[in-house]
Amino acid sequence: MGVAHIATTTSIEEAPLAADRPVAGLADELVDHRFKALPPDAEGLTVGALAAERRNLFTGGFTTPVLALSAESVEHNLALLETYAERHGLAFAPHGKTSMAPQLFDRQLAHGAWGITAAVPHQARVYRAYGIRRIFLANELVDAAALRWLAGELDADPEFRFICYVDSVRGVELMDEALRAAGASRPVDVVVELGAGEGARTGVRTGAECAAVAAAVATTGTLRLVGVAGYEGEVPDASGERVREWLRRLVALAVDLDRAGRFAATGADGIVISAGGSAWFDAVADVFADIPDLSAPVLRLLRSGAYVSHDDGHYRHLTPFNRVPEEGALQPAFRLWAQVVSRPCAEQAFLNAGKRDAAYDLDLPQAQVVRSGRDGTVRPATGVTVSGLSDQHTWLRTEPDAELEVGDWVGMGLSHPCTSFDKWQLIPLVEADGTVTDYIRTFF
């Protein structure tokens, strides 16, 4: 399982050099007991010093279980979505909740991202701590404490751009009240969230309600309506045509609000129309290609996030590249390595990784390869199937011809990137030959 070095690089056009960015300070963190799987003899080194040693994942003193991230695959995925967005005329604000890794945010920005999407205030605070200048909060924000913090950030940094959802008159009232109490000097940019249908998640359900929310925003001096947005992944009984129908409704909402003169002066980014999770961005590209001319330029903003690591389960089945293979293919970047610690019978074996280490909310891990504990040779995990997880054990079902013994390492593919990243605070970045070149820090 390999991974090339993911270096810290320049991001958006105004950003300082990488060495001057806050993310560079992550290399100064000390390696200690907080970080799973790191070599015990590295305790007291900085992360940067350990990375410089370029240890081997299998022979360099790492303990099992250990999660590895393939840098070759990550780099491939970053480049693919950059090319895809450019080809389809889309701006891109990948959802940072997937990794919560500032080093990966820097790489996404270096690959052309407009900004980074967040879901909750804590995530936005992490982004700001690591120098993110454009944040799209794909959620409603009515928390007075968070709005007070946001007002301070906007007032202190004229280059900081922030956008969030609104979907109710009451929500607008709460935002206005909190921002006025905070003495905010800059308005907060908002977009009307269109709900994906009855029984879906957040968002306004009808055109009349959308108009009422837009009118409420216009009565405040603390908010500025700059566009519309939503999440097509919540469309009930989603199909290509149902999703496209909803996306056309989203575009029509933007047209209606523009004709009504509801969009405030929006600056260089123009009118924002945003959608796009990781399952239907091909439909977003199709419909957004036909957005008509509005009173200002349109920022067609895609927000897919799971692409950065992809996976071997849920998103492997859902990715739009299955429908448009001519546009490329994402590569799964995660592999969880665990060791066989018990082989009680011919039909069963147990690894020392479990629910604390592996995502399991959508699919169980998949046994892919076995690395011999005797000589280090690697072979396919033929006849080996993950049948369950305990807190700290993986249950394996083994066929009669399965070659597996205590001490072997088993490499497993994972499903659902979000709940893979959030179980590990420091993830080794590994080249194809097993060389660990860097460590990705997460903040969940």
Secondary structure as a PSIPRED ss2 file (coil, helix, strand):
# PSIPRED VFORMAT (PSIPRED V4.0)

   1 M C   1.000  0.000  0.000
   2 G C   1.000  0.000  0.000
   3 V C   1.000  0.000  0.000
   4 A C   1.000  0.000  0.000
   5 H C   1.000  0.000  0.000
   6 I C   1.000  0.000  0.000
   7 A C   1.000  0.000  0.000
   8 T C   1.000  0.000  0.000
   9 T C   1.000  0.000  0.000
  10 T C   1.000  0.000  0.000
  11 S C   1.000  0.000  0.000
  12 I C   1.000  0.000  0.000
  13 E C   1.000  0.000  0.000
  14 E C   1.000  0.000  0.000
  15 A C   1.000  0.000  0.000
  16 P C   1.000  0.000  0.000
  17 L C   1.000  0.000  0.000
  18 A H   0.000  1.000  0.000
  19 A H   0.000  1.000  0.000
  20 D H   0.000  1.000  0.000
  21 R C   1.000  0.000  0.000
  22 P H   0.000  1.000  0.000
  23 V H   0.000  1.000  0.000
  24 A H   0.000  1.000  0.000
  25 G H   0.000  1.000  0.000
  26 L H   0.000  1.000  0.000
  27 A H   0.000  1.000  0.000
  28 D H   0.000  1.000  0.000
  29 E C   1.000  0.000  0.000
  30 L E   0.000  0.000  1.000
  31 V C   1.000  0.000  0.000
  32 D C   1.000  0.000  0.000
  33 H C   1.000  0.000  0.000
  34 R C   1.000  0.000  0.000
  35 F C   1.000  0.000  0.000
  36 K C   1.000  0.000  0.000
  37 A C   1.000  0.000  0.000
  38 L C   1.000  0.000  0.000
  39 P C   1.000  0.000  0.000
  40 P H   0.000  1.000  0.000
  41 D H   0.000  1.000  0.000
  42 A H   0.000  1.000  0.000
  43 E C   1.000  0.000  0.000
  44 G C   1.000  0.000  0.000
  45 L C   1.000  0.000  0.000
  46 T E   0.000  0.000  1.000
  47 V H   0.000  1.000  0.000
  48 G H   0.000  1.000  0.000
  49 A H   0.000  1.000  0.000
  50 L H   0.000  1.000  0.000
  51 A H   0.000  1.000  0.000
  52 A H   0.000  1.000  0.000
  53 E H   0.000  1.000  0.000
  54 R C   1.000  0.000  0.000
  55 R C   1.000  0.000  0.000
  56 N E   0.000  0.000  1.000
  57 L C   1.000  0.000  0.000
  58 F C   1.000  0.000  0.000
  59 T C   1.000  0.000  0.000
  60 G C   1.000  0.000  0.000
  61 G C   1.000  0.000  0.000
  62 F C   1.000  0.000  0.000
  63 T C   1.000  0.000  0.000
  64 T C   1.000  0.000  0.000
  65 P C   1.000  0.000  0.000
  66 V E   0.000  0.000  1.000
  67 L E   0.000  0.000  1.000
  68 A E   0.000  0.000  1.000
  69 L E   0.000  0.000  1.000
  70 S E   0.000  0.000  1.000
  71 A H   0.000  1.000  0.000
  72 E H   0.000  1.000  0.000
  73 S H   0.000  1.000  0.000
  74 V H   0.000  1.000  0.000
  75 E H   0.000  1.000  0.000
  76 H H   0.000  1.000  0.000
  77 N H   0.000  1.000  0.000
  78 L H   0.000  1.000  0.000
  79 A H   0.000  1.000  0.000
  80 L H   0.000  1.000  0.000
  81 L H   0.000  1.000  0.000
  82 E H   0.000  1.000  0.000
  83 T H   0.000  1.000  0.000
  84 Y H   0.000  1.000  0.000
  85 A H   0.000  1.000  0.000
  86 E H   0.000  1.000  0.000
  87 R H   0.000  1.000  0.000
  88 H C   1.000  0.000  0.000
  89 G C   1.000  0.000  0.000
  90 L C   1.000  0.000  0.000
  91 A E   0.000  0.000  1.000
  92 F E   0.000  0.000  1.000
  93 A C   1.000  0.000  0.000
  94 P C   1.000  0.000  0.000
  95 H E   0.000  0.000  1.000
  96 G C   1.000  0.000  0.000
  97 K C   1.000  0.000  0.000
  98 T C   1.000  0.000  0.000
  99 S C   1.000  0.000  0.000
 100 M C   1.000  0.000  0.000
 101 A C   1.000  0.000  0.000
 102 P H   0.000  1.000  0.000
 103 Q H   0.000  1.000  0.000
 104 L H   0.000  1.000  0.000
 105 F H   0.000  1.000  0.000
 106 D H   0.000  1.000  0.000
 107 R H   0.000  1.000  0.000
 108 Q H   0.000  1.000  0.000
 109 L H   0.000  1.000  0.000
 110 A H   0.000  1.000  0.000
 111 H C   1.000  0.000  0.000
 112 G C   1.000  0.000  0.000
 113 A C   1.000  0.000  0.000
 114 W C   1.000  0.000  0.000
 115 G C   1.000  0.000  0.000
 116 I E   0.000  0.000  1.000
 117 T E   0.000  0.000  1.000
 118 A E   0.000  0.000  1.000
 119 A C   1.000  0.000  0.000
 120 V C   1.000  0.000  0.000
 121 P H   0.000  1.000  0.000
 122 H H   0.000  1.000  0.000
 123 Q H   0.000  1.000  0.000
 124 A H   0.000  1.000  0.000
 125 R H   0.000  1.000  0.000
 126 V H   0.000  1.000  0.000
 127 Y H   0.000  1.000  0.000
 128 R H   0.000  1.000  0.000
 129 A H   0.000  1.000  0.000
 130 Y C   1.000  0.000  0.000
 131 G C   1.000  0.000  0.000
 132 I C   1.000  0.000  0.000
 133 R C   1.000  0.000  0.000
 134 R E   0.000  0.000  1.000
 135 I E   0.000  0.000  1.000
 136 F E   0.000  0.000  1.000
 137 L E   0.000  0.000  1.000
 138 A E   0.000  0.000  1.000
 139 N E   0.000  0.000  1.000
 140 E E   0.000  0.000  1.000
 141 L C   1.000  0.000  0.000
 142 V C   1.000  0.000  0.000
 143 D C   1.000  0.000  0.000
 144 A H   0.000  1.000  0.000
 145 A H   0.000  1.000  0.000
 146 A H   0.000  1.000  0.000
 147 L H   0.000  1.000  0.000
 148 R H   0.000  1.000  0.000
 149 W H   0.000  1.000  0.000
 150 L H   0.000  1.000  0.000
 151 A H   0.000  1.000  0.000
 152 G H   0.000  1.000  0.000
 153 E H   0.000  1.000  0.000
 154 L H   0.000  1.000  0.000
 155 D H   0.000  1.000  0.000
 156 A H   0.000  1.000  0.000
 157 D C   1.000  0.000  0.000
 158 P C   1.000  0.000  0.000
 159 E C   1.000  0.000  0.000
 160 F C   1.000  0.000  0.000
 161 R E   0.000  0.000  1.000
 162 F E   0.000  0.000  1.000
 163 I E   0.000  0.000  1.000
 164 C E   0.000  0.000  1.000
 165 Y E   0.000  0.000  1.000
 166 V E   0.000  0.000  1.000
 167 D C   1.000  0.000  0.000
 168 S C   1.000  0.000  0.000
 169 V H   0.000  1.000  0.000
 170 R H   0.000  1.000  0.000
 171 G H   0.000  1.000  0.000
 172 V H   0.000  1.000  0.000
 173 E H   0.000  1.000  0.000
 174 L H   0.000  1.000  0.000
 175 M H   0.000  1.000  0.000
 176 D H   0.000  1.000  0.000
 177 E H   0.000  1.000  0.000
 178 A H   0.000  1.000  0.000
 179 L H   0.000  1.000  0.000
 180 R H   0.000  1.000  0.000
 181 A H   0.000  1.000  0.000
 182 A C   1.000  0.000  0.000
 183 G C   1.000  0.000  0.000
 184 A C   1.000  0.000  0.000
 185 S C   1.000  0.000  0.000
 186 R C   1.000  0.000  0.000
 187 P C   1.000  0.000  0.000
 188 V E   0.000  0.000  1.000
 189 D E   0.000  0.000  1.000
 190 V E   0.000  0.000  1.000
 191 V E   0.000  0.000  1.000
 192 V E   0.000  0.000  1.000
 193 E E   0.000  0.000  1.000
 194 L E   0.000  0.000  1.000
 195 G C   1.000  0.000  0.000
 196 A C   1.000  0.000  0.000
 197 G C   1.000  0.000  0.000
 198 E C   1.000  0.000  0.000
 199 G C   1.000  0.000  0.000
 200 A C   1.000  0.000  0.000
 201 R C   1.000  0.000  0.000
 202 T C   1.000  0.000  0.000
 203 G C   1.000  0.000  0.000
 204 V E   0.000  0.000  1.000
 205 R C   1.000  0.000  0.000
 206 T C   1.000  0.000  0.000
 207 G H   0.000  1.000  0.000
 208 A H   0.000  1.000  0.000
 209 E H   0.000  1.000  0.000
 210 C H   0.000  1.000  0.000
 211 A H   0.000  1.000  0.000
 212 A H   0.000  1.000  0.000
 213 V H   0.000  1.000  0.000
 214 A H   0.000  1.000  0.000
 215 A H   0.000  1.000  0.000
 216 A H   0.000  1.000  0.000
 217 V H   0.000  1.000  0.000
 218 A H   0.000  1.000  0.000
 219 T C   1.000  0.000  0.000
 220 T C   1.000  0.000  0.000
 221 G C   1.000  0.000  0.000
 222 T C   1.000  0.000  0.000
 223 L E   0.000  0.000  1.000
 224 R E   0.000  0.000  1.000
 225 L E   0.000  0.000  1.000
 226 V E   0.000  0.000  1.000
 227 G E   0.000  0.000  1.000
 228 V E   0.000  0.000  1.000
 229 A E   0.000  0.000  1.000
 230 G C   1.000  0.000  0.000
 231 Y C   1.000  0.000  0.000
 232 E H   0.000  1.000  0.000
 233 G H   0.000  1.000  0.000
 234 E H   0.000  1.000  0.000
 235 V C   1.000  0.000  0.000
 236 P C   1.000  0.000  0.000
 237 D C   1.000  0.000  0.000
 238 A C   1.000  0.000  0.000
 239 S C   1.000  0.000  0.000
 240 G H   0.000  1.000  0.000
 241 E H   0.000  1.000  0.000
 242 R H   0.000  1.000  0.000
 243 V H   0.000  1.000  0.000
 244 R H   0.000  1.000  0.000
 245 E H   0.000  1.000  0.000
 246 W H   0.000  1.000  0.000
 247 L H   0.000  1.000  0.000
 248 R H   0.000  1.000  0.000
 249 R H   0.000  1.000  0.000
 250 L H   0.000  1.000  0.000
 251 V H   0.000  1.000  0.000
 252 A H   0.000  1.000  0.000
 253 L H   0.000  1.000  0.000
 254 A H   0.000  1.000  0.000
 255 V H   0.000  1.000  0.000
 256 D H   0.000  1.000  0.000
 257 L H   0.000  1.000  0.000
 258 D H   0.000  1.000  0.000
 259 R H   0.000  1.000  0.000
 260 A C   1.000  0.000  0.000
 261 G C   1.000  0.000  0.000
 262 R C   1.000  0.000  0.000
 263 F C   1.000  0.000  0.000
 264 A C   1.000  0.000  0.000
 265 A C   1.000  0.000  0.000
 266 T C   1.000  0.000  0.000
 267 G H   0.000  1.000  0.000
 268 A H   0.000  1.000  0.000
 269 D H   0.000  1.000  0.000
 270 G C   1.000  0.000  0.000
 271 I E   0.000  0.000  1.000
 272 V E   0.000  0.000  1.000
 273 I E   0.000  0.000  1.000
 274 S E   0.000  0.000  1.000
 275 A E   0.000  0.000  1.000
 276 G C   1.000  0.000  0.000
 277 G C   1.000  0.000  0.000
 278 S C   1.000  0.000  0.000
 279 A C   1.000  0.000  0.000
 280 W C   1.000  0.000  0.000
 281 F H   0.000  1.000  0.000
 282 D H   0.000  1.000  0.000
 283 A H   0.000  1.000  0.000
 284 V H   0.000  1.000  0.000
 285 A H   0.000  1.000  0.000
 286 D H   0.000  1.000  0.000
 287 V H   0.000  1.000  0.000
 288 F H   0.000  1.000  0.000
 289 A C   1.000  0.000  0.000
 290 D C   1.000  0.000  0.000
 291 I C   1.000  0.000  0.000
 292 P C   1.000  0.000  0.000
 293 D C   1.000  0.000  0.000
 294 L C   1.000  0.000  0.000
 295 S C   1.000  0.000  0.000
 296 A C   1.000  0.000  0.000
 297 P C   1.000  0.000  0.000
 298 V E   0.000  0.000  1.000
 299 L E   0.000  0.000  1.000
 300 R E   0.000  0.000  1.000
 301 L E   0.000  0.000  1.000
 302 L E   0.000  0.000  1.000
 303 R C   1.000  0.000  0.000
 304 S C   1.000  0.000  0.000
 305 G C   1.000  0.000  0.000
 306 A H   0.000  1.000  0.000
 307 Y H   0.000  1.000  0.000
 308 V H   0.000  1.000  0.000
 309 S C   1.000  0.000  0.000
 310 H C   1.000  0.000  0.000
 311 D C   1.000  0.000  0.000
 312 D C   1.000  0.000  0.000
 313 G C   1.000  0.000  0.000
 314 H H   0.000  1.000  0.000
 315 Y H   0.000  1.000  0.000
 316 R H   0.000  1.000  0.000
 317 H H   0.000  1.000  0.000
 318 L H   0.000  1.000  0.000
 319 T C   1.000  0.000  0.000
 320 P H   0.000  1.000  0.000
 321 F H   0.000  1.000  0.000
 322 N H   0.000  1.000  0.000
 323 R C   1.000  0.000  0.000
 324 V C   1.000  0.000  0.000
 325 P H   0.000  1.000  0.000
 326 E H   0.000  1.000  0.000
 327 E H   0.000  1.000  0.000
 328 G C   1.000  0.000  0.000
 329 A C   1.000  0.000  0.000
 330 L C   1.000  0.000  0.000
 331 Q C   1.000  0.000  0.000
 332 P C   1.000  0.000  0.000
 333 A C   1.000  0.000  0.000
 334 F E   0.000  0.000  1.000
 335 R E   0.000  0.000  1.000
 336 L E   0.000  0.000  1.000
 337 W E   0.000  0.000  1.000
 338 A E   0.000  0.000  1.000
 339 Q E   0.000  0.000  1.000
 340 V E   0.000  0.000  1.000
 341 V E   0.000  0.000  1.000
 342 S E   0.000  0.000  1.000
 343 R E   0.000  0.000  1.000
 344 P E   0.000  0.000  1.000
 345 C E   0.000  0.000  1.000
 346 A C   1.000  0.000  0.000
 347 E C   1.000  0.000  0.000
 348 Q E   0.000  0.000  1.000
 349 A E   0.000  0.000  1.000
 350 F E   0.000  0.000  1.000
 351 L E   0.000  0.000  1.000
 352 N C   1.000  0.000  0.000
 353 A C   1.000  0.000  0.000
 354 G C   1.000  0.000  0.000
 355 K C   1.000  0.000  0.000
 356 R C   1.000  0.000  0.000
 357 D C   1.000  0.000  0.000
 358 A C   1.000  0.000  0.000
 359 A C   1.000  0.000  0.000
 360 Y C   1.000  0.000  0.000
 361 D C   1.000  0.000  0.000
 362 L C   1.000  0.000  0.000
 363 D C   1.000  0.000  0.000
 364 L C   1.000  0.000  0.000
 365 P C   1.000  0.000  0.000
 366 Q E   0.000  0.000  1.000
 367 A E   0.000  0.000  1.000
 368 Q E   0.000  0.000  1.000
 369 V E   0.000  0.000  1.000
 370 V E   0.000  0.000  1.000
 371 R E   0.000  0.000  1.000
 372 S C   1.000  0.000  0.000
 373 G C   1.000  0.000  0.000
 374 R C   1.000  0.000  0.000
 375 D C   1.000  0.000  0.000
 376 G C   1.000  0.000  0.000
 377 T C   1.000  0.000  0.000
 378 V E   0.000  0.000  1.000
 379 R E   0.000  0.000  1.000
 380 P E   0.000  0.000  1.000
 381 A C   1.000  0.000  0.000
 382 T C   1.000  0.000  0.000
 383 G C   1.000  0.000  0.000
 384 V E   0.000  0.000  1.000
 385 T E   0.000  0.000  1.000
 386 V E   0.000  0.000  1.000
 387 S E   0.000  0.000  1.000
 388 G E   0.000  0.000  1.000
 389 L E   0.000  0.000  1.000
 390 S C   1.000  0.000  0.000
 391 D C   1.000  0.000  0.000
 392 Q C   1.000  0.000  0.000
 393 H C   1.000  0.000  0.000
 394 T E   0.000  0.000  1.000
 395 W E   0.000  0.000  1.000
 396 L E   0.000  0.000  1.000
 397 R E   0.000  0.000  1.000
 398 T E   0.000  0.000  1.000
 399 E C   1.000  0.000  0.000
 400 P C   1.000  0.000  0.000
 401 D C   1.000  0.000  0.000
 402 A C   1.000  0.000  0.000
 403 E C   1.000  0.000  0.000
 404 L C   1.000  0.000  0.000
 405 E C   1.000  0.000  0.000
 406 V C   1.000  0.000  0.000
 407 G C   1.000  0.000  0.000
 408 D C   1.000  0.000  0.000
 409 W E   0.000  0.000  1.000
 410 V E   0.000  0.000  1.000
 411 G E   0.000  0.000  1.000
 412 M E   0.000  0.000  1.000
 413 G E   0.000  0.000  1.000
 414 L C   1.000  0.000  0.000
 415 S C   1.000  0.000  0.000
 416 H C   1.000  0.000  0.000
 417 P C   1.000  0.000  0.000
 418 C H   0.000  1.000  0.000
 419 T H   0.000  1.000  0.000
 420 S H   0.000  1.000  0.000
 421 F H   0.000  1.000  0.000
 422 D C   1.000  0.000  0.000
 423 K C   1.000  0.000  0.000
 424 W C   1.000  0.000  0.000
 425 Q C   1.000  0.000  0.000
 426 L E   0.000  0.000  1.000
 427 I E   0.000  0.000  1.000
 428 P E   0.000  0.000  1.000
 429 L E   0.000  0.000  1.000
 430 V E   0.000  0.000  1.000
 431 E C   1.000  0.000  0.000
 432 A C   1.000  0.000  0.000
 433 D C   1.000  0.000  0.000
 434 G C   1.000  0.000  0.000
 435 T E   0.000  0.000  1.000
 436 V E   0.000  0.000  1.000
 437 T E   0.000  0.000  1.000
 438 D E   0.000  0.000  1.000
 439 Y E   0.000  0.000  1.000
 440 I E   0.000  0.000  1.000
 441 R E   0.000  0.000  1.000
 442 T C   1.000  0.000  0.000
 443 F C   1.000  0.000  0.000
 444 F C   1.000  0.000  0.000
